[in-house]
Amino acid sequence: MWGMKMKRTIIAIFLISLVPFSTSAQLPNPEIQWTADWNTENEVSTMQLDQETHSFELTLEFWINNNRLTPIEVGFEVEFEDVEFSVDDPGQVTVEGNSNKTLELKISGSGMDADGILYNADTFSEKVTLKLIELIAGQAADSSREIEMDLKFSKIYDLVVKYEGGGLTSSTAEIPMKSGTTKTINLQVFNYGNTDDAVTKTSIAVSRCPQLDYSFEPASALPVVVNPAVNSGDSKLLGELEVSTTTSHPTKECELDFTIYPESDSVSSYATLTIDVESVETMEDEADDNTDDTTNTDTTDLEVESSSLPAFSSFLCILIVLLTAVIRRES
């Protein structure tokens, strides 16, 4: 009988001893009493660049969930892997017990590096780390959290075509030509965007001079892929433009527009070439006019000199007659 009581007592003690462990298991772990995360399911956020200024401002939403009965104080620190951007965090915030608070982290900056060249959107990658620091009496506690987000730049397409002459390039150029001659000029393509693009088609339009002949010889078969510039002067030879004038072409100012069409959805780009044509006939006429002017001047001088002789002879004859009359009276 006594043995049965002892056995029951031992079993009761064993069961009672299990109660604290079971109760403890129901209590939340202090390390998981508050949580935080981004308010998006995207793993990568895009820094949308302005087409003109190439600047951006990105707003990332995040939340803090406090499961405790008491409020918590949270501060923030932001870190980037490689490129430092400007940040605007919420500062120190209070999250009440059993509540959820949504906050914003603003990141701003430029899509250009220190040399004024756009970061290549095809290869650029950055990661921002937001540290959420629980503050107890102004000191950081061990229960701080970290959330991370990968960042990338939006793509900008900007292919530009320019004429090359004398080691310089320009979207506007001017050349003098004589009728019956031919000139050539190279065309370069610049990629001022931040992603690969390609020239798929070209066109030429001439105004004011229907007699002007032209032809274009591409350096390679289209499409021509152009990578983003690494240095400010980086370009790719597109081809050679040949312009010819007939011998009968009149003196005139001609205009030629060379246009490229990119593979991307960006607008086309064109370069304007002004051709000052001088007719050979005009040059010959000017030479004849100069010769005529010289001849006319000489003839006029001679006429002036010959027309003065009769007047002098008449005066001399009158003088002789008068002298003769005086001499006769004295006699």
Secondary structure, DSSP 4 states (H G I P E B T S, - for coil): -HHHHHHHHHHHHHHHHHHHHHHHHHSPPGGGSEEEEESSS-SEEEE---TTT-EEEEEEEEEEEE-SSS-EEEEEEEEESS---EEE---SEEE-TTEEEEEEEEEEEESB-TTS-B--TTT--EEEEEEEEEEETTEE-TT-EEEEEEEEEPP---EEEEEEETTEEESEEEEEEETT-EEEEEEEEEE-SSS-EEEEEEEEEEES-TT-EEEEEESSPSSEEEPPPSSTT--EEEEEEEEE--TTPPSEEEEEEEEEEESSSSPPEEEEEEEEEE-HHHHHHHHHHHHHHHHHHHHHHHHHHHHTHHHHHHHHHHHHHHHHHHHHHH-
